[in-house]
Amino acid sequence: MVSALLVENIQRNHADMARCITPFNPAIHTKAATGLDPMTAAGAASLDNTITLQSTIIAYMDDFKLLMIMSFAVVPLILVLRKPSKPPAIDHGAAME
């Protein structure tokens, strides 16, 4: 379940971040000097790798947050646990005869 949720979150985060990458976004033009120009093949591949890395990090954080919440939800069950009662002593001498 966690793996499927991780893949879904990576795809969703990637789509959310990638929709902001347009030629009309002025922030993209300032990044063109660093090699993240989406108008070139190498820049588009580098930009896609950066977006994928960031979306993967966000997806892992979301999954660990879900696991933490699920763990905290189970903690009150500790109050329900008890030590098992001692079983009555069995006389093995009768079985030896």
MMTF fields as JSON, N, C-alpha, C and O atoms, coordinates in Angstrom:
{
  "mmtfVersion": "1.0.0",
  "mmtfProducer": "UNKNOWN",
  "numBonds": 387,
  "numAtoms": 388,
  "numGroups": 97,
  "numChains": 1,
  "numModels": 1,
  "chainsPerModel": [1],
  "groupsPerChain": [97],
  "chainIdList": ["A"],
  "bondAtomList": [4, 2, 8, 6, 12, 10, 16, 14, 20, 18, 24, 22, 28, 26, 32, 30, 36, 34, 40, 38, 44, 42, 48, 46, 52, 50, 56, 54, 60, 58, 64, 62, 68, 66, 72, 70, 76, 74, 80, 78, 84, 82, 88, 86, 92, 90, 96, 94, 100, 98, 104, 102, 108, 106, 112, 110, 116, 114, 120, 118, 124, 122, 128, 126, 132, 130, 136, 134, 140, 138, 144, 142, 148, 146, 152, 150, 156, 154, 160, 158, 164, 162, 168, 166, 172, 170, 176, 174, 180, 178, 184, 182, 188, 186, 192, 190, 196, 194, 200, 198, 204, 202, 208, 206, 212, 210, 216, 214, 220, 218, 224, 222, 228, 226, 232, 230, 236, 234, 240, 238, 244, 242, 248, 246, 252, 250, 256, 254, 260, 258, 264, 262, 268, 266, 272, 270, 276, 274, 280, 278, 284, 282, 288, 286, 292, 290, 296, 294, 300, 298, 304, 302, 308, 306, 312, 310, 316, 314, 320, 318, 324, 322, 328, 326, 332, 330, 336, 334, 340, 338, 344, 342, 348, 346, 352, 350, 356, 354, 360, 358, 364, 362, 368, 366, 372, 370, 376, 374, 380, 378, 384, 382],
  "bondOrderList": [1, 1, 1, 1, 1, 1, 1, 1, 1, 1, 1, 1, 1, 1, 1, 1, 1, 1, 1, 1, 1, 1, 1, 1, 1, 1, 1, 1, 1, 1, 1, 1, 1, 1, 1, 1, 1, 1, 1, 1, 1, 1, 1, 1, 1, 1, 1, 1, 1, 1, 1, 1, 1, 1, 1, 1, 1, 1, 1, 1, 1, 1, 1, 1, 1, 1, 1, 1, 1, 1, 1, 1, 1, 1, 1, 1, 1, 1, 1, 1, 1, 1, 1, 1, 1, 1, 1, 1, 1, 1, 1, 1, 1, 1, 1, 1],
  "groupList": [{"groupName": "MET", "atomNameList": ["N", "CA", "C", "O"], "elementList": ["N", "C", "C", "O"], "formalChargeList": [0, 0, 0, 0], "bondAtomList": [1, 0, 2, 1, 3, 2], "bondOrderList": [1, 1, 2], "singleLetterCode": "M", "chemCompType": "L-PEPTIDE LINKING"}, {"groupName": "VAL", "atomNameList": ["N", "CA", "C", "O"], "elementList": ["N", "C", "C", "O"], "formalChargeList": [0, 0, 0, 0], "bondAtomList": [1, 0, 2, 1, 3, 2], "bondOrderList": [1, 1, 2], "singleLetterCode": "V", "chemCompType": "L-PEPTIDE LINKING"}, {"groupName": "SER", "atomNameList": ["N", "CA", "C", "O"], "elementList": ["N", "C", "C", "O"], "formalChargeList": [0, 0, 0, 0], "bondAtomList": [1, 0, 2, 1, 3, 2], "bondOrderList": [1, 1, 2], "singleLetterCode": "S", "chemCompType": "L-PEPTIDE LINKING"}, {"groupName": "ALA", "atomNameList": ["N", "CA", "C", "O"], "elementList": ["N", "C", "C", "O"], "formalChargeList": [0, 0, 0, 0], "bondAtomList": [1, 0, 2, 1, 3, 2], "bondOrderList": [1, 1, 2], "singleLetterCode": "A", "chemCompType": "L-PEPTIDE LINKING"}, {"groupName": "LEU", "atomNameList": ["N", "CA", "C", "O"], "elementList": ["N", "C", "C", "O"], "formalChargeList": [0, 0, 0, 0], "bondAtomList": [1, 0, 2, 1, 3, 2], "bondOrderList": [1, 1, 2], "singleLetterCode": "L", "chemCompType": "L-PEPTIDE LINKING"}, {"groupName": "GLU", "atomNameList": ["N", "CA", "C", "O"], "elementList": ["N", "C", "C", "O"], "formalChargeList": [0, 0, 0, 0], "bondAtomList": [1, 0, 2, 1, 3, 2], "bondOrderList": [1, 1, 2], "singleLetterCode": "E", "chemCompType": "L-PEPTIDE LINKING"}, {"groupName": "ASN", "atomNameList": ["N", "CA", "C", "O"], "elementList": ["N", "C", "C", "O"], "formalChargeList": [0, 0, 0, 0], "bondAtomList": [1, 0, 2, 1, 3, 2], "bondOrderList": [1, 1, 2], "singleLetterCode": "N", "chemCompType": "L-PEPTIDE LINKING"}, {"groupName": "ILE", "atomNameList": ["N", "CA", "C", "O"], "elementList": ["N", "C", "C", "O"], "formalChargeList": [0, 0, 0, 0], "bondAtomList": [1, 0, 2, 1, 3, 2], "bondOrderList": [1, 1, 2], "singleLetterCode": "I", "chemCompType": "L-PEPTIDE LINKING"}, {"groupName": "GLN", "atomNameList": ["N", "CA", "C", "O"], "elementList": ["N", "C", "C", "O"], "formalChargeList": [0, 0, 0, 0], "bondAtomList": [1, 0, 2, 1, 3, 2], "bondOrderList": [1, 1, 2], "singleLetterCode": "Q", "chemCompType": "L-PEPTIDE LINKING"}, {"groupName": "ARG", "atomNameList": ["N", "CA", "C", "O"], "elementList": ["N", "C", "C", "O"], "formalChargeList": [0, 0, 0, 0], "bondAtomList": [1, 0, 2, 1, 3, 2], "bondOrderList": [1, 1, 2], "singleLetterCode": "R", "chemCompType": "L-PEPTIDE LINKING"}, {"groupName": "HIS", "atomNameList": ["N", "CA", "C", "O"], "elementList": ["N", "C", "C", "O"], "formalChargeList": [0, 0, 0, 0], "bondAtomList": [1, 0, 2, 1, 3, 2], "bondOrderList": [1, 1, 2], "singleLetterCode": "H", "chemCompType": "L-PEPTIDE LINKING"}, {"groupName": "ASP", "atomNameList": ["N", "CA", "C", "O"], "elementList": ["N", "C", "C", "O"], "formalChargeList": [0, 0, 0, 0], "bondAtomList": [1, 0, 2, 1, 3, 2], "bondOrderList": [1, 1, 2], "singleLetterCode": "D", "chemCompType": "L-PEPTIDE LINKING"}, {"groupName": "CYS", "atomNameList": ["N", "CA", "C", "O"], "elementList": ["N", "C", "C", "O"], "formalChargeList": [0, 0, 0, 0], "bondAtomList": [1, 0, 2, 1, 3, 2], "bondOrderList": [1, 1, 2], "singleLetterCode": "C", "chemCompType": "L-PEPTIDE LINKING"}, {"groupName": "THR", "atomNameList": ["N", "CA", "C", "O"], "elementList": ["N", "C", "C", "O"], "formalChargeList": [0, 0, 0, 0], "bondAtomList": [1, 0, 2, 1, 3, 2], "bondOrderList": [1, 1, 2], "singleLetterCode": "T", "chemCompType": "L-PEPTIDE LINKING"}, {"groupName": "PRO", "atomNameList": ["N", "CA", "C", "O"], "elementList": ["N", "C", "C", "O"], "formalChargeList": [0, 0, 0, 0], "bondAtomList": [1, 0, 2, 1, 3, 2], "bondOrderList": [1, 1, 2], "singleLetterCode": "P", "chemCompType": "L-PEPTIDE LINKING"}, {"groupName": "PHE", "atomNameList": ["N", "CA", "C", "O"], "elementList": ["N", "C", "C", "O"], "formalChargeList": [0, 0, 0, 0], "bondAtomList": [1, 0, 2, 1, 3, 2], "bondOrderList": [1, 1, 2], "singleLetterCode": "F", "chemCompType": "L-PEPTIDE LINKING"}, {"groupName": "LYS", "atomNameList": ["N", "CA", "C", "O"], "elementList": ["N", "C", "C", "O"], "formalChargeList": [0, 0, 0, 0], "bondAtomList": [1, 0, 2, 1, 3, 2], "bondOrderList": [1, 1, 2], "singleLetterCode": "K", "chemCompType": "L-PEPTIDE LINKING"}, {"groupName": "GLY", "atomNameList": ["N", "CA", "C", "O"], "elementList": ["N", "C", "C", "O"], "formalChargeList": [0, 0, 0, 0], "bondAtomList": [1, 0, 2, 1, 3, 2], "bondOrderList": [1, 1, 2], "singleLetterCode": "G", "chemCompType": "PEPTIDE LINKING"}, {"groupName": "TYR", "atomNameList": ["N", "CA", "C", "O"], "elementList": ["N", "C", "C", "O"], "formalChargeList": [0, 0, 0, 0], "bondAtomList": [1, 0, 2, 1, 3, 2], "bondOrderList": [1, 1, 2], "singleLetterCode": "Y", "chemCompType": "L-PEPTIDE LINKING"}],
  "groupTypeList": [0, 1, 2, 3, 4, 4, 1, 5, 6, 7, 8, 9, 6, 10, 3, 11, 0, 3, 9, 12, 7, 13, 14, 15, 6, 14, 3, 7, 10, 13, 16, 3, 3, 13, 17, 4, 11, 14, 0, 13, 3, 3, 17, 3, 3, 2, 4, 11, 6, 13, 7, 13, 4, 8, 2, 13, 7, 7, 3, 18, 0, 11, 11, 15, 16, 4, 4, 0, 7, 0, 2, 15, 3, 1, 1, 14, 4, 7, 4, 1, 4, 9, 16, 14, 2, 16, 14, 14, 3, 7, 11, 10, 17, 3, 3, 0, 5],
  "groupIdList": [1, 2, 3, 4, 5, 6, 7, 8, 9, 10, 11, 12, 13, 14, 15, 16, 17, 18, 19, 20, 21, 22, 23, 24, 25, 26, 27, 28, 29, 30, 31, 32, 33, 34, 35, 36, 37, 38, 39, 40, 41, 42, 43, 44, 45, 46, 47, 48, 49, 50, 51, 52, 53, 54, 55, 56, 57, 58, 59, 60, 61, 62, 63, 64, 65, 66, 67, 68, 69, 70, 71, 72, 73, 74, 75, 76, 77, 78, 79, 80, 81, 82, 83, 84, 85, 86, 87, 88, 89, 90, 91, 92, 93, 94, 95, 96, 97],
  "secStructList": [7, 2, 2, 2, 2, 2, 2, 2, 2, 2, 2, 2, 2, 2, 2, 2, 2, 2, 6, 6, 7, 7, 6, 6, 7, 2, 2, 2, 2, 2, 2, 4, 4, 4, 6, 7, 7, 6, 6, 1, 2, 2, 2, 2, 2, 2, 2, 2, 2, 2, 2, 2, 2, 2, 2, 2, 2, 2, 2, 2, 2, 2, 2, 2, 2, 2, 2, 2, 2, 2, 2, 2, 2, 2, 4, 4, 4, 4, 4, 4, 7, 7, 7, 7, 7, 7, 7, 7, 7, 7, 7, 6, 2, 2, 2, 2, 7],
  "xCoordList": [0.82, 0.0, 0.874, 0.589, 1.936, 2.805, 3.538, 3.734, 3.941, 4.642, 3.723, 4.133, 2.497, 1.544, 1.255, 1.15, 1.128, 0.898, 2.114, 1.966, 3.3, 4.512, 4.565, 4.862, 4.279, 4.305, 3.246, 3.503, 2.064, 0.994, 1.364, 1.117, 1.96, 2.35, 3.473, 3.497, 4.403, 5.477, 4.887, 5.262, 3.975, 3.373, 2.549, 2.597, 1.799, 0.972, 1.841, 1.57, 2.884, 3.765, 4.512, 4.704, 4.931, 5.635, 4.712, 5.128, 3.474, 2.519, 2.228, 2.111, 2.111, 1.844, 2.995, 2.777, 4.226, 5.375, 5.636, 6.024, 5.426, 5.745, 4.774, 5.126, 3.57, 2.626, 3.016, 2.506, 3.915, 4.387, 5.545, 5.955, 6.069, 7.196, 6.649, 6.3, 6.581, 6.125, 7.099, 7.829, 7.112, 7.996, 7.587, 8.361, 6.396, 5.897, 6.203, 5.912, 6.783, 7.13, 8.468, 9.48, 8.496, 9.752, 10.821, 12.009, 10.436, 11.426, 12.246, 13.393, 11.685, 12.405, 13.537, 14.603, 13.321, 14.347, 15.553, 16.657, 15.375, 16.522, 17.32, 18.514, 16.698, 17.386, 18.065, 18.798, 17.838, 18.401, 19.926, 20.567, 20.506, 21.966, 22.565, 23.738, 21.795, 22.316, 22.146, 22.457, 21.667, 21.516, 20.149, 19.958, 19.192, 17.834, 16.88, 15.69, 17.393, 16.576, 15.681, 16.192, 14.363, 13.476, 13.395, 12.752, 14.037, 13.993, 15.046, 14.993, 16.017, 17.026, 16.77, 16.144, 17.254, 17.032, 17.736, 17.154, 18.981, 19.727, 19.115, 19.027, 18.7, 18.081, 16.747, 16.43, 15.957, 14.668, 14.867, 14.129, 15.86, 16.139, 16.631, 16.236, 17.496, 18.003, 16.881, 16.813, 16.019, 14.875, 13.919, 13.397, 13.69, 12.82, 13.421, 12.699, 14.743, 15.394, 15.275, 15.062, 15.409, 15.282, 13.868, 13.673, 12.892, 11.493, 11.176, 10.473, 11.687, 11.459, 12.094, 11.49, 13.298, 13.964, 13.167, 12.952, 12.732, 11.97, 10.618, 10.18, 9.958, 8.659, 8.839, 7.964, 9.956, 10.231, 10.458, 9.958, 11.201, 11.446, 10.138, 9.903, 9.292, 7.998, 7.128, 6.454, 7.136, 6.315, 6.798, 5.979, 8.114, 8.633, 8.247, 7.888, 8.317, 7.917, 6.444, 6.073, 5.604, 4.176, 3.924, 3.09, 4.648, 4.463, 4.926, 4.26, 6.066, 6.527, 5.588, 5.408, 4.988, 4.008, 2.787, 2.264, 2.337, 1.208, 1.557, 0.742, 2.76, 3.173, 3.269, 2.94, 3.717, 3.785, 2.386, 2.164, 1.454, 0.081, -0.532, -1.22, -0.281, -0.808, -0.18, -0.857, 1.107, 1.766, 1.195, 0.962, 0.97, 0.392, -1.039, -1.487, -1.751, -3.121, -3.144, -4.125, -2.07, -2.022, -1.503, -1.725, -0.828, -0.243, -1.277, -0.942, -2.5, -3.456, -3.793, -4.306, -3.52, -3.779, -2.853, -3.116, -1.782, -0.877, -1.606, -1.315, -2.544, -3.293, -4.176, -4.538, -4.521, -5.384, -4.58, -5.142, -3.305, -2.477, -2.276, -2.118, -2.283, -2.038, -1.033, -0.812, -0.426, 0.438, -0.44, -1.498, -0.029, -0.835, -0.792, 0.228, -1.909, -1.945, -1.104, -0.966, -0.543, 0.312, -0.556, -1.556, -0.183, -0.971, -0.804, 0.235, -1.808, -1.683, -0.55, -0.286, 0.094, 1.209, 0.686, -0.31, 1.348, 0.95, 1.894, 3.116, 1.29, 2.092, 2.519, 1.704, 3.767, 4.284, 4.631, 4.962, 4.555, 4.873, 3.879, 4.255, 2.614, 1.597, 1.865, 1.553, 2.433, 2.707, 3.9, 4.032, 4.769, 5.959, 5.647, 6.434, 4.539, 4.218, 3.692, 3.385],
  "yCoordList": [-1.178, 0.0, 1.256, 2.224, 1.227, 2.397, 2.616, 3.758, 1.542, 1.682, 2.278, 3.149, 1.812, 2.349, 3.818, 4.625, 4.161, 5.548, 6.421, 7.578, 5.86, 6.593, 6.924, 8.057, 5.937, 6.158, 7.175, 8.05, 7.058, 8.005, 9.428, 10.38, 9.567, 10.9, 11.495, 12.702, 10.652, 11.153, 11.7, 12.783, 10.958, 11.407, 12.674, 13.582, 12.733, 13.916, 15.145, 16.218, 14.991, 16.123, 16.571, 17.767, 15.613, 15.956, 16.75, 17.745, 16.311, 17.02, 18.422, 19.371, 18.551, 19.867, 20.833, 22.005, 20.337, 21.224, 21.503, 22.613, 20.508, 20.667, 21.615, 22.212, 21.756, 22.648, 24.107, 24.955, 24.414, 25.794, 26.117, 27.272, 25.107, 25.321, 25.642, 24.742, 26.923, 27.387, 28.45, 29.043, 28.691, 29.751, 31.14, 32.09, 31.261, 32.564, 32.843, 33.933, 31.877, 32.046, 32.786, 32.267, 33.996, 34.753, 34.093, 34.346, 33.264, 32.597, 31.591, 31.316, 31.045, 30.079, 30.758, 30.168, 31.983, 32.685, 33.043, 33.17, 33.207, 33.47, 32.2, 32.274, 31.041, 29.768, 29.283, 28.294, 29.95, 29.503, 29.521, 28.706, 30.43, 30.515, 29.333, 29.015, 28.681, 27.556, 26.223, 25.184, 26.212, 24.968, 24.343, 23.202, 25.055, 24.527, 25.159, 25.314, 25.514, 26.143, 25.089, 24.156, 25.21, 24.186, 24.223, 23.364, 25.208, 25.308, 24.445, 24.245, 23.926, 23.027, 21.617, 21.43, 20.628, 19.231, 18.91, 18.27, 19.349, 19.07, 19.812, 19.268, 21.036, 21.811, 21.225, 21.193, 20.758, 20.148, 18.85, 18.575, 18.046, 16.798, 17.082, 16.404, 18.089, 18.456, 19.0, 18.685, 19.801, 20.349, 19.24, 19.259, 18.27, 17.14, 16.303, 15.854, 16.089, 15.34, 16.069, 15.44, 17.387, 18.171, 18.105, 17.957, 18.212, 18.131, 16.743, 16.608, 15.708, 14.339, 14.118, 13.488, 14.625, 14.493, 15.185, 14.615, 16.398, 17.134, 16.486, 16.442, 15.988, 15.33, 14.017, 13.626, 13.327, 12.089, 12.387, 11.665, 13.438, 13.812, 14.162, 13.736, 14.933, 15.313, 14.077, 13.969, 13.145, 11.933, 11.073, 10.532, 10.941, 10.181, 10.85, 10.166, 12.177, 12.876, 12.637, 12.432, 12.661, 12.41, 10.991, 10.771, 10.02, 8.628, 8.409, 7.713, 9.0, 8.844, 9.535, 9.068, 10.644, 11.311, 10.411, 10.319, 9.751, 8.823, 7.663, 7.278, 7.102, 6.005, 6.463, 5.704, 7.695, 8.226, 8.354, 7.989, 8.873, 9.03, 7.664, 7.496, 6.691, 5.344, 4.728, 4.019, 4.99, 4.46, 5.1, 4.413, 6.402, 7.074, 6.604, 6.594, 6.219, 5.737, 4.385, 4.041, 3.613, 2.271, 2.307, 1.356, 3.361, 3.453, 3.237, 2.561, 3.757, 3.496, 2.01, 1.622, 1.194, -0.234, -0.884, -1.996, -0.203, -0.73, -0.841, -1.737, 0.052, 0.006, -1.233, -1.656, -1.808, -2.981, -4.257, -5.257, -4.231, -5.423, -5.733, -4.831, -7.001, -7.47, -8.6, -9.222, -8.852, -10.018, -11.258, -11.28, -12.276, -13.497, -14.156, -14.147, -14.711, -15.392, -16.658, -17.26, -17.049, -18.221, -19.471, -19.634, -20.338, -21.556, -22.441, -22.399, -23.228, -24.099, -25.103, -25.566, -25.415, -26.353, -27.738, -28.209, -28.367, -29.698, -30.715, -30.562, -31.749, -32.82, -33.772, -34.538, -33.724, -34.576, -35.973, -36.854, -36.163, -37.478, -38.528, -39.684, -38.149, -39.119, -39.57, -40.706, -38.707, -39.069, -39.996, -40.723, -39.981, -40.815, -42.267, -43.154, -42.527, -43.887, -44.748, -45.915],
  "zCoordList": [0.0, 0.0, 0.0, -0.706, 0.797, 0.891, -0.428, -0.845, -1.083, -2.368, -3.429, -4.197, -3.468, -4.443, -4.156, -5.079, -2.894, -2.515, -2.855, -3.249, -2.698, -3.037, -4.525, -4.902, -5.366, -6.811, -7.22, -8.048, -6.643, -6.97, -6.554, -7.293, -5.363, -4.891, -5.735, -5.975, -6.186, -7.049, -8.343, -8.793, -8.933, -10.186, -9.996, -10.826, -8.909, -8.648, -8.399, -8.938, -7.583, -7.296, -8.546, -8.765, -9.363, -10.6, -11.526, -12.119, -11.645, -12.506, -11.974, -12.749, -10.651, -10.063, -10.301, -10.608, -10.156, -10.349, -11.832, -12.197, -12.676, -14.097, -14.805, -15.823, -14.281, -14.96, -14.822, -15.555, -13.891, -13.731, -14.67, -14.778, -15.345, -16.252, -17.641, -18.406, -17.954, -19.261, -19.76, -18.967, -21.052, -21.559, -21.079, -21.195, -20.55, -20.106, -18.634, -18.141, -17.932, -16.528, -16.445, -16.918, -15.85, -15.807, -14.935, -15.135, -13.986, -13.138, -13.933, -13.579, -14.989, -15.815, -16.567, -16.745, -17.009, -17.78, -16.931, -17.462, -15.633, -14.763, -14.531, -14.238, -14.652, -14.46, -15.74, -15.707, -16.85, -18.123, -18.089, -18.752, -17.333, -17.265, -16.508, -16.705, -15.653, -14.865, -15.574, -14.99, -16.802, -17.545, -17.428, -17.85, -16.869, -16.726, -17.74, -17.465, -18.888, -19.925, -20.571, -21.191, -20.444, -21.016, -22.535, -23.139, -23.163, -24.623, -25.306, -26.519, -24.525, -25.087, -24.578, -23.535, -25.316, -24.926, -23.607, -22.732, -23.467, -22.239, -21.052, -19.951, -21.279, -20.202, -19.773, -18.584, -20.752, -20.415, -19.642, -18.696, -20.035, -19.316, -17.901, -16.953, -17.762, -16.444, -15.563, -14.375, -16.133, -15.397, -14.973, -13.859, -15.863, -15.531, -14.404, -13.514, -14.438, -13.359, -12.029, -10.992, -12.052, -10.826, -10.273, -9.066, -11.147, -10.706, -10.175, -9.173, -10.835, -10.364, -9.0, -8.131, -8.804, -7.503, -6.411, -5.341, -6.67, -5.661, -5.382, -4.233, -6.411, -6.187, -5.44, -4.668, -5.654, -4.912, -3.436, -2.573, -3.144, -1.748, -1.048, 0.083, -1.716, -1.13, -0.914, 0.11, -1.864, -1.737, -0.566, 0.176, -0.392, 0.754, 2.07, 3.029, 2.126, 3.351, 3.656, 4.812, 2.628, 2.835, 3.32, 4.199, 2.746, 3.166, 4.601, 5.368, 4.97, 6.346, 7.323, 8.448, 6.905, 7.761, 7.968, 9.078, 6.905, 7.025, 7.952, 8.79, 7.814, 8.698, 10.147, 11.059, 10.367, 11.729, 12.331, 13.485, 11.547, 12.043, 12.345, 13.352, 11.471, 11.718, 12.967, 13.712, 13.202, 14.399, 15.657, 16.651, 15.622, 16.78, 17.043, 18.189, 15.996, 16.177, 16.87, 17.53, 16.724, 17.314, 18.751, 19.499, 19.15, 20.491, 21.603, 22.576, 21.533, 22.621, 22.798, 23.848, 21.815, 21.972, 22.996, 23.455, 23.349, 24.375, 25.703, 26.496, 25.955, 27.209, 27.297, 28.395, 26.175, 26.15, 26.414, 26.86, 26.15, 26.316, 27.791, 28.613, 28.107, 29.475, 29.427, 28.387, 30.58, 30.667, 30.629, 31.258, 29.914, 29.912, 31.289, 31.978, 31.654, 32.954, 32.866, 31.802, 34.015, 34.047, 33.872, 34.57, 32.957, 32.812, 34.046, 34.705, 34.353, 35.522, 35.32, 34.21, 36.413, 36.352, 35.965, 36.514, 35.04, 34.57, 35.189, 35.173, 35.73, 36.336, 35.222, 34.708, 34.861, 33.814, 34.302, 33.509, 35.57, 36.143, 35.666, 35.476, 35.468, 35.034, 33.613, 33.255, 32.807, 31.423, 31.315, 30.331, 32.309, 32.286, 32.631, 32.301, 33.276, 33.713, 32.645, 32.888]
}
